């Protein structure tokens, strides 16, 4: 199933008192550009996230946002700095003995002094945190992938419709092509008769001119190659997942053949079909810029 390069997905995981939220967004980009934003305490997991995405996505500008919340008492350790507490008490007692202020020394007062009660965040188990984050990441990615595939299917249908339009114009060119030499012969004979009404026409010379023209304006090879490119384009859309770069190359080749047809076939009707073909191929080229 082909995919668009535009997508969004979100995943959440709550385990005990820990909560991970992951968001993935992507837009069109020529290469695989991955940006990860996560809390400073989880920076060591950035490479794992990048690897996870890179193994599953080949193209697009992808932004991954990770948030982490914890209220688990197991994630913190609290302890009393007894030496500092004793020092504070000693100085408070000195103040009390030297002044007439009311003695209001209390536990709540002492607890507010800096560094008396120290709170440290415990070193997390990196493997466990990655397992939790990975679950949220997988959920977000599945959501993200589903959106890219849905949009990819819509793009595929649009491209198939445009290919059909191209085939219709190519059929007109193919139908018109065999008549070019005969019409050129008739025009040339008529022109010669107008210019040389009293002279006989050298049939051998005329045949030679027609042969030269027929060889120059023959577009059979270009038509066959263009038909082949269109069929190959359709097969890639129907049978492959990562199609963007292949189709980009094919569109260049299709343009090349159409330009050659336009330059070789000296015919108004074919020129009109060529203009329409080029317009449709340009629409296709713009559309495949959205495909992975």
N, C-alpha and C positions, 0 to 999 in steps of 0.2 A: 504494500500500500504506500503510495507516494505521500509526501508530507509537505505542508507549507513551512516556511521558516518563521512564521508568526505564531506565537502560542503563549498561554498562561496556565499555570497550575499552582495549587496550594496544598500543603500537607501539614497535619498537626499530630503530635504525639504527646500524650500525658502519661507519665509513669510515676506513681507515688506523688511526690510534691514537685516534680520536674516537668517542665513544659517546653517542647520545641515547636516552633512554627517555621515552615520553609515556604518561600515563594519563588517561582521560576518564571521569568519573562524572556521572550526572545523576539527579535525583529530581523529583517533581512541584513545579511552581511556576506561579503564575498568569501570570507574565510570562517574559521571556527574561533570566535572571540568570546572567551568565558571570563566573566567578572564575578567575584564572590565577596559578599559583605556579611560579616558575622561578628559577634562580640569578641573583644580583645582576648578574653580568657579562652576562646575556642580557636584562635588563629592557627594552632597546630593541626587543625582538621581541614584547612583550606585545600591542601594538595589532594586529600582523599575525595573531597567534593568535586574538584576539577577532574580528577581521573574518572569518577563516576559519570559525569556529564560527557566527557570526551569519548568514552567508550560507547556512548549511545547516540550521540549527535555529531554529524559531520560538518554542518555549516550553520551559520547564524550568529548574531550578537546576542549572547545569553547572559542575563543577570540573575544571580542567585542571592536571595536575601534570607538570612537565618537569624531568628531571635530565640533567646533562651532565658527562661525564668525558673528560679528555684526557691522554695521556702522550706526545704527539708532541713531538719535540725542536724541530720547526718552530714550536711555539707558545711557546717560551721563548728568551730570549737571556741568555747568561751572560758576564760580563766581569770583568776584574781591575782593582781600584782601585789602580793602581800608586803613586800619591802617598801614599795611606793606608798601603799596605804598607811603603814606605820609612820612613814616620814610625814605624810599629811597630818595624821593625828597628833604627832609630836608638835608640829608647828601650830595647829589649832589650839592645843592645850596651852601653849606659850601665850597665844593671843588672849585666851580666856583668863589666864592668871594675871596678865598685865593690864587688863581693862575691866570695865564694869558692864560690858555688853552681856546680854542674856545668852546663856549657854544653850545653843540650839543645834549642837552637833547631832546629826542623824545619819542613818544608813543612806537615805535618798540623797542627802547632801554629799556624802563621801563618794557615792557611786557616780556623781556628775563630774568629779574631778578627772582631768585628762589622764588616760592610760591606766586608771585604777582597774577598770574592767576592760579586758582586751578581747576583741572578737577577730578571729582569723578564719578565712575560708580554707577549708581542707583541700588538699590536693586531690582532684578528681581522678577516678579510674578512667584513663583515656579510652580504653577498649570498650568499657560499658557506655560511656558517653557517645562514642561513635556508633555503637549498635542502636542506641536510641535515636540519634540524629539520622542515621541511615534509614530507619523506618519512616520518619517524616519526609525524608528526601525522596524515597521511593513513591510514597503516596503523591507528593507534589509532581514528581516526574510523570507518573502514569496519567494524572489529570492533564498535565502539560502536553504529553504525547497524544492523548485522545483529541485535544483541540487541534493540534498540528495535522493529524491525520484527517480529521473532518474537513478542515479547510483545504487540505491537499486534494481530497476527493472532489470538492467543488471546483478547484482549479483544473483538475484533470478533465472534468466534464466540459468546462469552457474551452480548454485546449483542443479536445477532440472535435468540438463543434467548429472551431476555427480551422482545423485541418480539413474538415469536410468542405468548407468554403474554398480553401486553397485547391482542393481536388476539382471542384467545379470549374474554377477559372483555368486550371491546367487542362481540363477536358476540352474547353473551348479552344485553347491554344493548339492542342493535339489535333482537333478536328480541322482547324484552319491550316495547319502546317503543310499538308500535302499539296495544297492548291497554289502555294507561293510561286513555284517555278513556272507553272502553266500561265498564271496571271501575268507574271513578268514577261513571258514570251509574247503574250497577246499585246501587252502595252508596248513592248519594244517594236513589234511588227507595225503596229499602228503609228508609232512615232516615226519610224523609218519611212513609211509610206507618205506621211505628211511632209517629211523633209525631202524625200527623193521620189516624187510622184511618177517621174518618167523613167526611173531606173529599176531594174529587177533586183531583188534581194538575194544576196549570196546566202543560200540555205546552210552551207557548211559553216560559214562565219557566224551566222545566227545561232546555229546549234552549239558552237563553241562558247559563245557568250552566255547562252542559257545554262550550259554545263558549269561554267565558272560561277555564275550566280547561284545555281542550285547547291553547289558545293559550299559556297560562302554562307548562304543563309540556312543551311541545314541545321535544324535544332533537335533532331531525333535523339542524339546522345544526351543532350541537356534535359530533355523531357524524361527519358528513362531514368537518369540519375535523380532528378527531382522526385519522380514517383517513388523511387527506392528510398530516398530520404524521408518522405512522408510516411511510408510504411514502417520504416525503422523507428521513426518518432512515435508512431502509434504503439508499436510493440514494446518500446521502452516504458511508455506510460502504463501499459497494461500488465507488465511483468516484473518491473523493478521498483525498488524503494528509493534509493539515492539516485536522483535523475538530473539534478540541476546542471552540473557541468557537462554531462553528455548532451543534453538537449541544447545547451548554449552553443556547443560546437556544431551540432546538426543545423541549427538555425543559420549559423554563418555559412555553412555549405549550401543551404537552400537559397540564401540571398545571392551567393555566387552564381548558381545556376540560373536564377531568374534574371540577374543582370546580364548574363551572357545571352540568354534568349532575347532580351530586349535590344541588345546591341547588334545581334546577327539577323533577326527577322525584320526586314524592312516592310512592315505592314501595320496599318493603323489599328485594325481590330486586335491584333496580337499585342500591340503596344498598350492599348487600353486594358487588356487583361493583365499584362505585366504590371501596370501601375496598381491595379487592385490587388494583385498577388503580393507585391512589395508592401503595400499597406497592411495586409492581413498578417504577413510574416513579422512585421514590426510589432504588431499587437501581441503576437505569440512571444516574440523576444522579450517584451516588457513583462509579460505574464510569468515566464519561467524564472525571472529574477526573484520571484516569491517562493520558488521550490527549493527544498534541501537537495 
